[in-house]
Amino acid sequence: MTWLTELVDQHKEMESPTSFWMWSGLCSISAVVKDNVWLNRGGAYNLYPNIFCILHADSGLKKGPPIALSKNLVRIVNNTKIISGRSSIQGILKKLGTGQSGNPHSMKSTGYICASELSSSLVEDNAALTILTDLYDRNYNVGEWESLLKMENFNLKDPTVTMFGGINEAHAEYFFGKKDIQGGFLARTFIIHESQSQTINSLMRKLSNPPDLKLLAEYLKDISKISGPFTDTFDENNNLTPVGKFYDDWYQQFRSEVHQMEIKDDTGTLNRFGDSVLKVAMLLSLSRDTSLTISIDDMDLAIKICEKLVGNVRHATMGKKGQSQSAPLKGLIINELLSSTSHRIARDVLMKKFWMHYGGPDEFDELMNGLCSTGMIDTVAEGHKMVFTMPDEQVRLMREYLAGKNK
């Protein structure tokens, strides 16, 4: 059991969704290791494991407890500045640039922004998310970082910022402007969308396995003392290590699929997806042990975790573009069934192939139900699997339509 699975297990009786607790742990690790550890990206730059994460769910889905847990854990470690409560971007920059008496780590501009309701804690300022977008890229911000604002100047040293916040559906519509969606903020942010609680618990009885904050904090204290690079993904002859090859094979296929499917991503999330996977892989490795070695299992799990998050950006930006996201996916699914020899394909296979095009299982199933209701496809159960088929008559009509369209 890793430290992260222990944290999640300690909170399985709580109502907050499981993924909220998992990201609470990942953000906590990110906040305490800061820029002390990094991964060499082929000599081009060093990638640091600082992350931005936003829990995106309806009000009342218990976003606050996981964020509070993370804040308290990081506070116990006491090696970075915690920024919580209501703050302006100027206030955040000022705190990042201010040393703390008696804290040897305080002269570096490292900080952890925590806010259970991000939209109300961050004072409205059109430049706020733009500045945070710039601060996120620790690999580009080496040495002095200067901000010249109307009232004050800020000079930060090696700024390294981790952020963990919550936002509900209503606030997200107004919080994320077009520049934040298309300007890089969302591309750098893990959006964790959930719609259901993990369990139902009135908390009228004592928990059978109450969380042990002090025990969880002890391991964070250990990894906060680590410093140095993760093991390279290449050897002295520039040959890929097993984990390097595992990532490279996945990355080549991923980029090819994006190109072949002509996926348009206005947020830039897919362009930064490779680095996002590596950041999560580093954090998973740190949750496992202090060896600074990413295993194939770490990388595989990081890929699976991040793939689930691509569609969550659509939930957070719903209605911003003013058009349906489903039309391109419908066309891809129809073409997939037409090109199949048997004109049939299993639901899980279809979901895996087009995971970059939808926001979650509910959205996918709604789209498929729409196609079923028109008679375009049928649904059959084969054992424990659901299979979609295209009736012969629909195949004939679609081929005639496409043939006429191409004349």
C-alpha positions as CSV (number, residue, x, y, z in Angstrom):
1,M,0.0,0.0,0.0
2,T,1.4,3.4,-0.9
3,W,1.0,6.6,1.1
4,L,-1.7,7.8,-1.4
5,T,-3.8,4.6,-1.2
6,E,-3.5,4.8,2.6
7,L,-4.9,8.4,2.5
8,V,-7.7,7.4,0.3
9,D,-8.5,4.3,2.4
10,Q,-8.6,6.4,5.6
11,H,-11.4,8.5,4.0
12,K,-13.5,5.8,2.4
13,E,-16.3,6.4,5.0
14,M,-16.5,10.0,4.0
15,E,-19.0,11.3,1.4
16,S,-16.5,13.3,-0.7
17,P,-15.8,11.3,-4.0
18,T,-12.8,9.0,-3.9
19,S,-11.0,11.0,-6.6
20,F,-11.2,14.2,-4.5
21,W,-9.2,12.4,-1.7
22,M,-6.7,11.1,-4.2
23,W,-6.0,14.5,-5.7
24,S,-5.8,15.9,-2.1
25,G,-2.9,13.6,-1.6
26,L,-1.2,14.3,-4.9
27,C,-1.5,18.1,-4.3
28,S,-0.1,17.7,-0.8
29,I,3.0,15.8,-2.2
30,S,3.4,18.5,-4.9
31,A,3.3,21.3,-2.3
32,V,5.9,19.9,0.0
33,V,8.4,18.7,-2.6
34,K,8.2,22.0,-4.5
35,D,11.1,22.3,-6.9
36,N,13.4,20.1,-4.8
37,V,13.0,17.3,-7.3
38,W,12.7,17.2,-11.1
39,L,12.8,15.1,-14.2
40,N,15.3,15.7,-17.0
41,R,13.3,16.2,-20.3
42,G,16.0,15.0,-22.7
43,G,18.2,17.9,-21.8
44,A,15.7,20.4,-23.1
45,Y,14.4,21.5,-19.6
46,N,13.7,20.1,-16.1
47,L,10.1,19.3,-15.3
48,Y,9.0,19.9,-11.8
49,P,6.0,18.2,-10.1
50,N,4.1,21.3,-9.1
51,I,0.4,21.0,-10.3
52,F,-2.8,23.1,-10.4
53,C,-5.9,21.1,-9.5
54,I,-9.6,22.2,-9.3
55,L,-12.4,20.0,-8.0
56,H,-15.4,20.8,-10.2
57,A,-18.7,19.7,-8.8
58,D,-22.1,20.9,-7.7
59,S,-22.3,22.7,-4.4
60,G,-22.7,20.3,-1.6
61,L,-20.6,17.5,-3.0
62,K,-18.1,17.9,-0.2
63,K,-15.2,19.6,-2.1
64,G,-14.1,21.4,1.1
65,P,-12.9,18.4,3.3
66,P,-10.3,17.1,0.9
67,I,-8.9,20.6,0.3
68,A,-8.9,21.3,4.1
69,L,-7.1,18.0,4.7
70,S,-4.4,18.9,2.2
71,K,-3.9,22.3,3.6
72,N,-3.6,20.9,7.2
73,L,-1.1,18.3,6.1
74,V,1.1,20.9,4.3
75,R,0.8,23.2,7.3
76,I,2.2,20.5,9.6
77,V,5.2,20.0,7.3
78,N,5.7,23.8,7.3
79,N,8.2,24.1,4.4
80,T,6.2,26.3,2.1
81,K,3.9,29.4,2.2
82,I,0.2,28.5,2.4
83,I,-2.1,31.0,0.8
84,S,-5.8,30.5,1.8
85,G,-8.7,32.7,2.5
86,R,-9.7,35.6,0.3
87,S,-6.7,37.0,-1.7
88,S,-5.9,39.3,-4.6
89,I,-3.3,38.3,-7.1
90,Q,-1.2,41.2,-5.7
91,G,-1.5,39.7,-2.2
92,I,-0.5,36.3,-3.5
93,L,2.6,37.7,-5.2
94,K,3.5,39.7,-2.1
95,K,3.3,36.6,0.2
96,L,5.3,34.6,-2.3
97,G,8.0,37.2,-2.3
98,T,8.1,37.7,1.5
99,G,10.5,35.7,3.7
100,Q,9.4,34.3,7.0
101,S,11.5,34.6,10.2
102,G,12.8,31.3,11.4
103,N,11.9,29.4,8.2
104,P,15.1,28.5,6.2
105,H,12.9,27.7,3.1
106,S,11.1,30.9,3.1
107,M,13.4,33.0,0.9
108,K,12.5,31.0,-2.2
109,S,9.1,32.0,-3.7
110,T,7.3,28.7,-3.1
111,G,3.7,28.6,-2.2
112,Y,0.5,26.5,-1.9
113,I,-2.8,28.2,-2.9
114,C,-5.7,26.4,-1.2
115,A,-9.3,27.5,-1.7
116,S,-12.5,25.4,-1.2
117,E,-14.4,27.9,-3.4
118,L,-11.8,29.4,-5.8
119,S,-14.1,31.9,-7.4
120,S,-14.9,33.6,-4.1
121,S,-11.4,33.4,-2.6
122,L,-9.6,35.0,-5.5
123,V,-10.4,38.7,-5.7
124,E,-11.8,39.4,-9.2
125,D,-9.0,40.6,-11.4
126,N,-8.7,40.0,-15.2
127,A,-5.0,39.5,-14.9
128,A,-5.2,36.9,-12.0
129,L,-5.4,33.7,-13.9
130,T,-3.0,35.0,-16.6
131,I,-0.3,35.6,-13.9
132,L,-0.9,32.2,-12.3
133,T,-0.6,30.6,-15.8
134,D,2.9,32.2,-16.0
135,L,3.9,31.2,-12.5
136,Y,2.9,27.5,-13.2
137,D,5.8,27.0,-15.6
138,R,8.6,26.6,-13.0
139,N,10.9,25.2,-15.8
140,Y,10.8,28.6,-17.5
141,N,11.0,30.7,-14.4
142,V,14.6,30.1,-13.3
143,G,16.1,32.8,-11.0
144,E,14.3,36.1,-10.8
145,W,10.7,36.6,-11.8
146,E,9.5,40.2,-11.9
147,S,6.0,41.6,-12.0
148,L,5.5,45.4,-12.5
149,L,2.0,46.3,-11.5
150,K,0.3,49.7,-11.2
151,M,0.7,49.9,-7.4
152,E,3.6,47.5,-6.6
153,N,6.6,45.7,-8.0
154,F,7.2,42.1,-7.1
155,N,10.5,40.2,-7.4
156,L,10.2,36.4,-6.9
157,K,13.0,33.9,-6.7
158,D,12.5,30.6,-8.5
159,P,8.7,30.8,-8.1
160,T,7.1,27.4,-7.6
161,V,3.4,27.3,-7.1
162,T,1.0,24.5,-6.4
163,M,-2.8,25.2,-6.4
164,F,-5.7,23.2,-5.1
165,G,-9.2,24.6,-5.3
166,G,-12.9,23.9,-5.7
167,I,-15.5,25.4,-7.9
168,N,-19.2,24.6,-8.6
169,E,-21.0,24.5,-11.9
170,A,-22.6,27.9,-11.6
171,H,-19.4,29.7,-10.6
172,A,-17.3,28.0,-13.3
173,E,-19.5,29.6,-16.0
174,Y,-18.4,33.0,-14.9
175,F,-15.0,32.3,-13.5
176,F,-13.3,31.0,-16.6
177,G,-13.2,33.6,-19.4
178,K,-12.3,33.0,-23.0
179,K,-8.7,34.0,-22.4
180,D,-8.4,31.5,-19.5
181,I,-9.9,28.7,-21.7
182,Q,-7.8,29.4,-24.7
183,G,-4.8,31.2,-23.1
184,G,-3.3,28.2,-21.3
185,F,-4.7,28.2,-17.7
186,L,-7.0,25.3,-18.2
187,A,-4.4,23.4,-20.2
188,R,-2.2,23.5,-17.1
189,T,-5.0,22.6,-14.7
190,F,-6.3,19.2,-13.7
191,I,-10.1,19.5,-13.6
192,I,-11.6,16.8,-11.4
193,H,-15.3,16.5,-12.2
194,E,-17.6,14.4,-10.1
195,S,-21.4,14.3,-9.8
196,Q,-21.9,11.6,-7.1
197,S,-20.8,11.1,-3.5
198,Q,-18.5,8.2,-2.6
199,T,-21.0,7.0,0.0
200,I,-23.8,8.2,2.2
201,N,-22.8,8.9,5.8
202,S,-24.7,11.1,8.3
203,L,-21.7,10.9,10.6
204,M,-24.0,10.1,13.5
205,R,-21.8,7.2,14.4
206,K,-18.1,7.1,15.1
207,L,-15.9,6.3,12.1
208,S,-14.5,2.8,12.1
209,N,-11.2,4.0,10.6
210,P,-10.8,7.7,11.5
211,P,-8.2,9.6,9.5
212,D,-4.8,9.9,11.2
213,L,-3.5,13.3,10.3
214,K,-0.2,13.0,12.2
215,L,0.6,9.7,10.6
216,L,-0.1,10.9,7.1
217,A,2.0,14.0,7.8
218,E,5.1,12.0,8.9
219,Y,5.7,10.6,5.4
220,L,5.2,14.0,3.9
221,K,7.9,15.3,6.2
222,D,10.2,12.6,4.9
223,I,9.7,13.4,1.2
224,S,10.0,17.1,1.9
225,K,13.6,16.5,2.6
226,I,14.4,14.8,-0.7
227,S,16.4,16.8,-3.2
228,G,17.7,15.9,-6.7
229,P,16.6,14.5,-10.1
230,F,14.5,11.5,-10.9
231,T,16.3,8.7,-12.6
232,D,16.7,9.5,-16.3
233,T,14.5,7.8,-18.9
234,F,17.7,7.2,-21.0
235,D,21.0,5.6,-20.3
236,E,24.6,6.8,-21.0
237,N,24.3,5.7,-24.6
238,N,21.0,7.6,-25.0
239,N,19.0,4.4,-25.2
240,L,15.6,4.4,-23.6
241,T,15.2,2.7,-20.3
242,P,12.1,0.3,-20.0
243,V,10.0,3.1,-18.5
244,G,11.3,5.6,-21.0
245,K,10.3,3.2,-23.9
246,F,6.9,2.6,-22.2
247,Y,6.2,6.4,-22.2
248,D,7.7,6.9,-25.7
249,D,5.5,4.2,-27.2
250,W,2.4,5.7,-25.6
251,Y,3.3,9.2,-26.5
252,Q,3.9,8.4,-30.2
253,Q,0.6,6.6,-30.4
254,F,-1.2,9.4,-28.6
255,R,0.2,12.2,-30.8
256,S,-0.6,10.1,-33.9
257,E,-4.2,9.6,-32.8
258,V,-4.6,13.4,-32.2
259,H,-3.3,14.1,-35.7
260,Q,-5.2,11.3,-37.5
261,M,-8.5,12.1,-35.9
262,E,-7.9,15.9,-36.5
263,I,-8.9,16.7,-32.9
264,K,-9.3,20.4,-32.4
265,D,-8.5,21.4,-28.8
266,D,-8.9,25.2,-28.2
267,T,-7.7,24.8,-24.6
268,G,-4.3,23.4,-25.5
269,T,-4.8,20.6,-23.0
270,L,-3.7,17.9,-25.4
271,N,-0.6,19.8,-26.4
272,R,0.6,19.7,-22.8
273,F,-0.7,16.3,-22.0
274,G,2.7,14.6,-22.1
275,D,4.1,16.8,-19.4
276,S,0.9,16.4,-17.3
277,V,1.3,12.6,-17.4
278,L,4.9,12.9,-16.2
279,K,4.0,15.2,-13.4
280,V,1.5,12.7,-12.1
281,A,4.0,9.9,-12.6
282,M,6.5,11.7,-10.4
283,L,3.9,12.3,-7.7
284,L,2.8,8.6,-7.8
285,S,6.5,7.6,-7.5
286,L,6.9,9.9,-4.5
287,S,3.8,8.4,-2.9
288,R,5.4,4.9,-3.3
289,D,8.9,5.6,-2.0
290,T,11.7,8.1,-1.9
291,S,13.9,6.4,-4.6
292,L,13.2,9.1,-7.2
293,T,12.6,6.4,-9.7
294,I,9.4,6.2,-11.9
295,S,8.3,2.7,-12.5
296,I,6.3,1.4,-15.4
297,D,3.4,0.9,-13.0
298,D,3.6,4.5,-12.0
299,M,3.7,5.7,-15.6
300,D,0.8,3.4,-16.6
301,L,-1.4,4.6,-13.8
302,A,-0.5,8.2,-14.5
303,I,-1.6,7.8,-18.1
304,K,-4.9,6.2,-17.1
305,I,-5.6,8.9,-14.5
306,C,-4.9,11.7,-16.9
307,E,-6.8,10.2,-19.8
308,K,-10.0,10.3,-17.6
309,L,-9.5,14.0,-17.1
310,V,-9.3,15.2,-20.7
311,G,-13.1,15.4,-21.0
312,N,-13.5,17.2,-17.7
313,V,-12.3,20.4,-19.3
314,R,-15.4,20.3,-21.4
315,H,-17.6,20.1,-18.3
316,A,-15.8,23.2,-16.9
317,T,-16.2,25.2,-20.1
318,M,-19.7,24.0,-21.2
319,G,-21.5,26.7,-23.1
320,K,-18.4,28.9,-23.6
321,K,-18.0,28.0,-27.2
322,G,-21.7,28.1,-28.0
323,Q,-21.8,24.8,-30.0
324,S,-22.2,21.1,-29.5
325,Q,-19.2,19.0,-28.9
326,S,-20.9,15.8,-29.9
327,A,-21.3,16.3,-33.7
328,P,-17.7,15.3,-34.5
329,L,-17.8,12.3,-32.3
330,K,-21.1,11.0,-33.9
331,G,-19.4,11.2,-37.2
332,L,-16.4,9.2,-36.0
333,I,-18.6,6.5,-34.4
334,I,-20.7,6.1,-37.6
335,N,-17.5,5.8,-39.7
336,E,-16.1,3.3,-37.2
337,L,-19.2,1.1,-37.5
338,L,-19.3,1.5,-41.3
339,S,-15.7,0.5,-41.7
340,S,-16.0,-2.5,-39.4
341,T,-16.4,-5.8,-41.3
342,S,-19.3,-6.9,-39.1
343,H,-20.6,-3.3,-38.5
344,R,-20.4,-3.9,-34.8
345,I,-18.2,-2.8,-31.9
346,A,-18.2,-3.3,-28.2
347,R,-18.9,-0.3,-25.9
348,D,-15.7,-0.5,-24.0
349,V,-13.6,-0.7,-27.2
350,L,-15.4,2.3,-28.6
351,M,-15.0,4.3,-25.4
352,K,-11.3,3.5,-25.3
353,K,-10.7,4.5,-28.9
354,F,-12.4,7.9,-28.7
355,W,-11.7,8.8,-25.1
356,M,-10.4,12.2,-26.1
357,H,-13.8,13.2,-27.6
358,Y,-16.2,13.0,-24.6
359,G,-16.4,14.2,-21.1
360,G,-17.3,11.0,-19.3
361,P,-19.3,7.8,-19.4
362,D,-22.6,9.6,-18.9
363,E,-22.0,12.0,-21.9
364,F,-20.9,9.0,-24.1
365,D,-24.0,7.0,-23.2
366,E,-26.3,9.9,-23.8
367,L,-24.8,10.3,-27.3
368,M,-25.2,6.6,-28.0
369,N,-28.8,6.6,-26.7
370,G,-29.5,9.4,-29.2
371,L,-28.1,7.3,-32.1
372,C,-30.2,4.3,-30.9
373,S,-33.4,6.4,-30.7
374,T,-33.0,7.4,-34.4
375,G,-32.5,3.8,-35.5
376,M,-29.0,4.5,-36.7
377,I,-27.6,1.8,-34.4
378,D,-28.8,-1.1,-32.2
379,T,-27.6,-2.2,-28.8
380,V,-27.2,-5.9,-27.9
381,A,-25.9,-7.6,-24.8
382,E,-23.3,-10.2,-25.2
383,G,-22.4,-11.7,-21.8
384,H,-21.3,-8.9,-19.6
385,K,-20.5,-6.6,-22.6
386,M,-22.6,-4.1,-24.4
387,V,-22.2,-4.2,-28.2
388,F,-23.3,-1.5,-30.7
389,T,-24.3,-2.7,-34.2
390,M,-25.4,-0.8,-37.3
391,P,-28.4,-2.5,-39.1
392,D,-27.8,-3.5,-42.7
393,E,-30.4,-1.1,-44.0
394,Q,-28.6,1.8,-42.2
395,V,-25.3,0.6,-43.6
396,R,-26.8,0.7,-47.1
397,L,-28.4,4.1,-46.7
398,M,-25.2,5.7,-45.2
399,R,-23.0,4.3,-48.0
400,E,-25.4,5.7,-50.6
401,Y,-25.4,9.0,-48.8
402,L,-21.7,9.2,-48.6
403,A,-21.3,8.1,-52.2
404,G,-23.7,10.8,-53.4
405,K,-21.9,13.3,-51.2
406,N,-18.6,12.6,-52.8
407,K,-19.8,12.9,-56.4
